[in-house]
Amino acid sequence: MNEQVTDVCAASVAGTPAAAAPSAANPDGGTDRSKIDLGALLDTSPVRRGHVITVASLFFVMLIDGYDLAVTGQILPTIASALGVATASLTGAFAAQPIGQALGGLLLSPLADHFGRKRMLIVLLALFSVATLQSVFATSVTGFAVTRFIAGAVAGGLLPTTASLIADISSLKHRSTMVGIVYAGIGVGTVGASALVAVSLNRIGWQGMYVVGALAPLLMIVPVLLLIPESPLHLARTSAPSTEILGALRKLGIVLAPNTRFGEPAERRRTGISIIEIFGSHRAAFTLVLWFTCVCGQVSVNLFGLSVTFFHEFEGIAVASYAAYAAVAGVTSIVAGLSTGLIMDRFGRYRVIVVYALLDTLSLVGLAFFPFGSAGFVGAIVCAGFFTLGTYQSLNILTPIVYPAALRSAAVGWKGAVSRLGSSAAPLIGAALLAHQMGLKVAMCVAAAPMLLVLLLAPVLAVLERRMRSLGGAPAP
């Protein structure tokens, strides 16, 4: 259901007479030309300069998030040497960061639904800068773990806040594309971290890597503050003055008459607790199946990440030799991150998930059956890099699209936290495969098995979404 607004007297919408703009329905079933359906206005809006600026800004926010986690993993031995401890003793400190991300997703994501996307984003960027800078002054393993946990917790709120904001302002036609581009910033940030470590670590040291990570979010506050809008849907939902809503729309390039007045959306949540509402209004079955599907996707992604270890331990392949092929897979994963949303908008969400999951399952299995270095192996690892990330990306894109705007941030945050916690099974599965010397073929088939479950569950999600939408638990497609 689109979010409707009342009490609107608009003379124009980006040069179009108000009579041509989407109208809200009267209680008696008729329509009132003096009222504009704000949700429908945003859903049908073409891509304007303000949309591009917002997508670009939020892309860089996600790039910062991806950089922070990746850079820690790559400079861990250098940090251990500086602290005078074994690298192994810092692995627990490194693990504190994704645990913090999961907790931050659970606790902070509902705040963006309550206080607003833009306001929350500015606060989180400032806190993230401070938390990252604190890592520079860590002098012990415990101190380092605490700073990484705090930075992870703050970062856990960034993703749901950005995803919900971009979903709020984008049209139905381009929503998957815009959300997908923003999500792709995480992968680009990971690659950027690798490049910066290779070029600059010896010059600026590990502390310098964190200084870069602290300055970047601080610098992003200015463009976020000046260039991107608050969610118009959030402003209308919280009875903000019409001037604020008009200003937010103007930043997107949607111009309304100065005397336009907005009321609250017709649809309200029954409670003020986001997690209860995620399961309310016939959303429970879809939410539970989506969470399990995302856990499966994340487990498969993590096991694919362990493939270098499987090849080294079971087949004696040198890590450096495998890494050369993995780098190519990394490039294709970035392409997948940037293009998956566009493909979903073009061919349909669940159709893409099914096709991607099928091709990824075949690719992961193919890695073990094609001789290492052969043309078949190269094709398999390139496809695995694309479709592993692409499948999980499609599940990420799905979440902010399916849930109502009032619940988007909480839905993304809780889904992400559950995925991270559930995917902690991947290292345990990998350890069991190595300990029992199960062999490469078994290991890669095990890595593909969760993706096969994604393939089977995608049609179930499609049925549950249609049912949820028919019962009023999800916005119109």
Disulfide bonds with the S-S distance in Angstrom:
none
